[in-house]
Amino acid sequence: DGADREQLRRRMRRFTDLASETRALLFVRSVAGTAELEVSEALFEVLQARFGANRRPVWLLIIVEDQPMVGPVLHAHHPELLFWIMPRFAGHLSPRLEAPAPFEDAV
């Protein structure tokens, strides 16, 4: 409906307005599957081109769930492109922050 469309427009405007800010940016992406890892460099380069004007730091953190280990993986050529490998989240979501959030350790 109209209210939903306006809300989406505001979100898109806030996202594109990030290009005019000067502070460093961290984008976080949780991939839906390991096949999406193939395009992580392309996504990083697009974000760098769009938001990295005047050598502004732009970071991309890719979270990969359902893995047998936990921890960071650094990209060989792009130090600002990071991966966080983790098992599938098996905790409980809590609106009162009583338990760790799914990607709390990664961020």
VOBA-1610 file (N, C-alpha, C; in pm, whole numbers, padded with zeros to 5 digits, always signed):
BEGIN
Asp+00082-00119+00000Asp+00000+00000+00000Asp+00087+00125+00000Gly+00025+00241+00005Gly+00098+00368-00004Gly+00193+00393+00112Ala+00152+00356+00233Ala+00239+00378+00350Ala+00364+00291+00342Asp+00348+00168+00296Asp+00464+00079+00281Asp+00560+00131+00175Arg+00505+00181+00066Arg+00590+00235-00040Arg+00667+00359+00008Glu+00600+00443+00084Glu+00667+00562+00136Glu+00777+00524+00235Gln+00751+00425+00317Gln+00853+00378+00411Gln+00974+00323+00335Leu+00950+00248+00230Leu+01059+00195+00148Leu+01136+00308+00080Arg+01066+00409+00031Arg+01133+00525-00030Arg+01224+00595+00071Arg+01175+00612+00194Arg+01257+00676+00298Arg+01382+00594+00326Arg+01368+00463+00333Arg+01484+00376+00357Arg+01584+00386+00243Met+01535+00386+00121Met+01624+00398+00006Met+01695+00533+00006Arg+01624+00638+00042Arg+01683+00772+00047Arg+01791+00779+00155Arg+01764+00721+00272Arg+01866+00720+00379Arg+01989+00642+00335Phe+01967+00532+00264Phe+02080+00452+00217Phe+02164+00531+00116Thr+02101+00591+00019Thr+02177+00666-00081Thr+02240+00792-00022Asp+02178+00849+00081Asp+02235+00966+00147Asp+02364+00935+00221Leu+02390+00808+00247Leu+02516+00771+00312Leu+02636+00815+00228Ala+02617+00829+00098Ala+02727+00869+00010Ala+02777+01009+00041Ser+02694+01093+00099Ser+02735+01231+00127Ser+02800+01247+00264Glu+02800+01143+00345Glu+02861+01151+00477Glu+03011+01124+00468Thr+03084+01159+00572Thr+03229+01142+00569Thr+03280+01033+00663Arg+03196+00985+00750Arg+03242+00884+00847Arg+03263+00749+00777Ala+03346+00666+00838Ala+03370+00531+00785Ala+03241+00451+00789Leu+03226+00361+00694Leu+03105+00279+00686Leu+03140+00131+00695Leu+03058+00059+00768Leu+03067-00087+00773Leu+02935-00142+00723Phe+02940-00215+00613Phe+02823-00285+00562Phe+02833-00430+00606Val+02722-00488+00648Val+02719-00626+00694Val+02620-00702+00607Arg+02666-00815+00554Arg+02582-00898+00467Arg+02590-01041+00514Ser+02478-01100+00542Ser+02471-01242+00574Ser+02430-01313+00446Val+02514-01401+00397Val+02485-01467+00271Val+02383-01578+00292Ala+02304-01601+00189Ala+02201-01705+00194Ala+02260-01843+00163Gly+02379-01846+00110Gly+02446-01972+00079Gly+02587-01943+00032Thr+02670-02045+00032Thr+02810-02023-00006Thr+02825-01983-00152Ala+02726-02011-00236Ala+02733-01969-00377Ala+02741-01816-00388Glu+02684-01745-00292Glu+02689-01599-00295Glu+02828-01544-00268Leu+02917-01626-00215Leu+03053-01580-00187Leu+03126-01541-00316Glu+03088-01600-00427Glu+03152-01570-00554Glu+03137-01424-00594Val+03032-01358-00548Val+03009-01219-00587Val+03045-01120-00475Ser+03110-01169-00370Ser+03143-01080-00259Ser+03241-00971-00301Glu+03337-01003-00385Glu+03431-00901-00432Glu+03359-00796-00516Ala+03268-00839-00601Ala+03193-00745-00684Ala+03108-00652-00597Leu+03043-00707-00495Leu+02964-00625-00404Leu+03053-00525-00332Phe+03167-00570-00285Phe+03261-00482-00217Phe+03305-00368-00309Glu+03337-00400-00433Glu+03382-00297-00527Glu+03272-00197-00559Val+03149-00243-00569Val+03037-00151-00592Val+03019-00058-00473Leu+03026-00112-00352Leu+03013-00029-00232Leu+03128+00071-00222Gln+03249+00027-00256Gln+03364+00118-00256Gln+03343+00232-00355Ala+03297+00198-00475Ala+03276+00299-00578Ala+03166+00398-00539Arg+03060+00347-00478Arg+02945+00432-00445Arg+02969+00517-00320Phe+03035+00459-00219Phe+03045+00527-00090Phe+03188+00564-00049Gly+03287+00523-00125Gly+03425+00545-00084Gly+03492+00667-00144Ala+03417+00772-00169Ala+03474+00894-00226Ala+03577+00955-00131Asn+03680+01016-00188Asn+03785+01084-00111Asn+03852+00991-00009Arg+03875+00868-00051Arg+03945+00769+00034Arg+03872+00740+00165Arg+03744+00757+00165Arg+03664+00727+00283Arg+03667+00576+00308Pro+03692+00532+00431Pro+03696+00389+00459Pro+03557+00325+00446Val+03550+00222+00365Val+03427+00145+00347Val+03464-00001+00368Trp+03398-00064+00464Trp+03424-00203+00499Trp+03302-00287+00464Leu+03326-00412+00430Leu+03218-00507+00407Leu+03247-00632+00486Leu+03154-00668+00573Leu+03163-00790+00651Leu+03060-00888+00596Ile+03108-01003+00551Ile+03022-01108+00499Ile+03013-01217+00606Ile+02892-01248+00649Ile+02871-01352+00750Ile+02826-01480+00680Val+02898-01588+00708Val+02868-01717+00647Val+02830-01814+00759Glu+02703-01852+00761Glu+02654-01943+00865Glu+02664-02089+00820Asp+02634-02176+00915Asp+02627-02320+00892Asp+02763-02377+00852Gln+02866-02328+00920Gln+03003-02373+00894Gln+03056-02448+01016Pro+03156-02533+00999Pro+03205-02613+01111Pro+03301-02540+01205Met+03329-02414+01177Met+03423-02339+01262Met+03370-02199+01288Val+03437-02127+01378Val+03397-01991+01412Val+03519-01901+01402Gly+03501-01785+01341Gly+03608-01688+01341Gly+03619-01610+01212Pro+03712-01515+01212Pro+03729-01429+01096Pro+03814-01495+00987Val+03787-01455+00865Val+03870-01492+00750Val+03898-01362+00676Leu+04025-01333+00655Leu+04065-01210+00588Leu+04082-01234+00439His+04042-01136+00361His+04058-01145+00216His+04204-01119+00179Ala+04255-01191+00083Ala+04396-01180+00046Ala+04432-01047-00019His+04336-00984-00089His+04368-00863-00165His+04295-00738-00116His+04187-00755-00044His+04108-00642+00004His+04101-00647+00157Pro+04185-00571+00227Pro+04182-00577+00373Pro+04050-00529+00434Glu+03973-00452+00359Glu+03845-00402+00410Glu+03729-00499+00383Leu+03758-00611+00320Leu+03658-00715+00294Leu+03685-00830+00390Leu+03594-00848+00484Leu+03611-00947+00590Leu+03500-01051+00585Phe+03532-01169+00631Phe+03434-01277+00639Phe+03430-01326+00783Trp+03312-01360+00830Trp+03296-01421+00961Trp+03226-01555+00940Ile+03294-01661+00978Ile+03243-01796+00960Ile+03187-01842+01094Met+03070-01904+01091Met+03008-01946+01216Met+02909-02060+01193Pro+02883-02138+01298Pro+02779-02240+01287Pro+02641-02174+01278Arg+02542-02251+01245Arg+02406-02199+01240Arg+02364-02152+01379Phe+02298-02037+01386Phe+02253-01983+01514Phe+02147-02075+01573Ala+02172-02121+01695Ala+02078-02212+01760Ala+02022-02152+01889Gly+02051-02026+01913Gly+02003-01961+02035Gly+01859-01916+02022His+01818-01839+02119His+01683-01785+02120His+01690-01633+02106Leu+01604-01579+02024Leu+01598-01434+02009Leu+01523-01374+02126Ser+01575-01264+02178Ser+01513-01200+02293Ser+01498-01051+02265Pro+01378-00998+02274Pro+01360-00854+02251Pro+01422-00768+02360Arg+01454-00828+02475Arg+01511-00752+02586Arg+01662-00769+02597Leu+01723-00824+02494Leu+01869-00842+02489Leu+01921-00927+02604Glu+01844-01026+02644Glu+01885-01115+02753Glu+01982-01222+02705Ala+01983-01248+02576Ala+02069-01351+02519Ala+02145-01291+02402Pro+02258-01351+02365Pro+02333-01299+02251Pro+02250-01302+02122Ala+02266-01200+02041Ala+02198-01193+01912Ala+02270-01283+01813Pro+02204-01319+01703Pro+02264-01414+01608Pro+02402-01375+01556Phe+02425-01248+01525Phe+02552-01208+01466Phe+02633-01117+01558Glu+02606-01124+01685Glu+02671-01035+01782Glu+02823-01052+01781Asp+02872-01173+01779Asp+03017-01196+01780Asp+03082-01144+01653Ala+03014-01157+01542Ala+03071-01114+01414Ala+03090-00963+01409Val+02992-00891+01457Val+02996-00745+01448Val+03071-00689+01567
//
